[in-house]
Amino acid sequence: MFPKNAWYVACTSDEISDKPLGRKVCNESIVFYRGADGRVAALEDFCPHRGAPLSLGRVVDGKLVCGYHGLEMGCDGKTVAMPGQRVRGFPPIRSFPLIERYGFVWIWPGDAEQADAAKLPHLAWAESSEWAYGGGLYHIQCDYRLMIDNLMDLTHETYVHASSIGQKEIDETPVATRVEGDEVITSRMMENISAPPFWRMALRGNGLADDVPVDRWQICRFTPPSHVLIEVGVAHAGKGGYSADAAHKASSIVVDFITPETDTSIWYFWGMARNFRPEDKALTESIREGQGQIFSEDLQMLEQQQRNLLAHPARALLKLNIDAGGVQSRRVIERLIAQEQATTPVASAAA
């Protein structure tokens, strides 16, 4: 289960071109398209005429035209026209609140009356010319909470990502976990170690020596419903670590927006934002390719883990201190779901 009264990333802005985009979010089949004013609209992917998926249609003059019989839909979910037919009296289909910001299209799949733009995450790096961002999208067959567990416990890097960002010091350094309201934060600080391959590349990209000892940090921040932003980086040892001057470090924010598709599948919007050499597009692409490979290494593990859990639903899983970030994040999610259920009206039985 997942909270529905929240903002999720549905797609990136550039995924919506001149054709409708069909995508399932939180078990809701939705079609996205741009209206005549250029703004993105989202309707349930269901033609009120014969039930065909509207995503199989086309966009004409800002109206969504069903690909089955030509029924035209407005951005508000109301029928507009149909060749040779009177359809304006059709009841509207469901429309969803949207916000297009930071290069993403955010959707509120729950109660539209509760949609609050003030609850959209504020991404300062996405508004600054001093930062660069590169990312991508993976479709993964796993429960969204498994990905949150994965990101809130980076101990797995030593094993899953041994050739890129993993190193034994991650295992050897304790992790600290704290909860601040609905935010869960885990942090690990490693001192006077060798930089792994990915971070050696990043140091070189920032014009720094890559063959000297470094201090490394990982600060994972979970915020509901399923967003994880991770401050990561390395600095030449003895220069202040996380607080070192920019001239001595390479640091960035790993961006993870996890959107449930179904109970056991997700849309995983991943990327990295950095504040060094933001104008260097070749460096952005190099980092994006490196991050894409790293994240792809998680894919097989998570999908196989999901299959195991589905095959053995009654088996209890063991918890260790390294799991605290994921455990606390799940508690926040469970509390929000319980609050939603408590305030959702129960339909009365037919007389």
Stockholm file with secondary structure:
# STOCKHOLM 1.0

chainA/1-351         MFPKNAWYVACTSDEISDKPLGRKVCNESIVFYRGADGRVAALEDFCPHRGAPLSLGRVVDGKLVCGYHGLEMGCDGKTVAMPGQRVRGFPPIRSFPLIERYGFVWIWPGDAEQADAAKLPHLAWAESSEWAYGGGLYHIQCDYRLMIDNLMDLTHETYVHASSIGQKEIDETPVATRVEGDEVITSRMMENISAPPFWRMALRGNGLADDVPVDRWQICRFTPPSHVLIEVGVAHAGKGGYSADAAHKASSIVVDFITPETDTSIWYFWGMARNFRPEDKALTESIREGQGQIFSEDLQMLEQQQRNLLAHPARALLKLNIDAGGVQSRRVIERLIAQEQATTPVASAAA
#=GR chainA/1-351 SS CCCCSSCEEEEEGGGCSSSCEEEEETTEEEEEEECTTSCEEEEESCCTTTCCCGGGSEEETTEEECTTTCCEECTTSCEEEBTTBCCTTSCCCCBCCEEEETTEEEECCSCGGGCCGGGSCCCGGGGCTTCEEEEEEEEECSCHHHHHHHHHCGGGHHHHTTTTTCCHHHHHSCCEEEEETTEEEEEEEEEEECCCHHHHHHHHHTTCCSSSCEEEEEEEEEETTTEEEEEEEEEETTSCGGGCCGGGEEEEEEEEEEEEEETTEEEEEEEEEESSSTTCHHHHHHHHHHHHHHHHHHHHHHHHHHHHHHHCTTCCCCCCGGGHHHHHHHHHHHHHHHHHHHHSCCCCCCC
#=GC SS_cons         CCCCSSCEEEEEGGGCSSSCEEEEETTEEEEEEECTTSCEEEEESCCTTTCCCGGGSEEETTEEECTTTCCEECTTSCEEEBTTBCCTTSCCCCBCCEEEETTEEEECCSCGGGCCGGGSCCCGGGGCTTCEEEEEEEEECSCHHHHHHHHHCGGGHHHHTTTTTCCHHHHHSCCEEEEETTEEEEEEEEEEECCCHHHHHHHHHTTCCSSSCEEEEEEEEEETTTEEEEEEEEEETTSCGGGCCGGGEEEEEEEEEEEEEETTEEEEEEEEEESSSTTCHHHHHHHHHHHHHHHHHHHHHHHHHHHHHHHCTTCCCCCCGGGHHHHHHHHHHHHHHHHHHHHSCCCCCCC
//
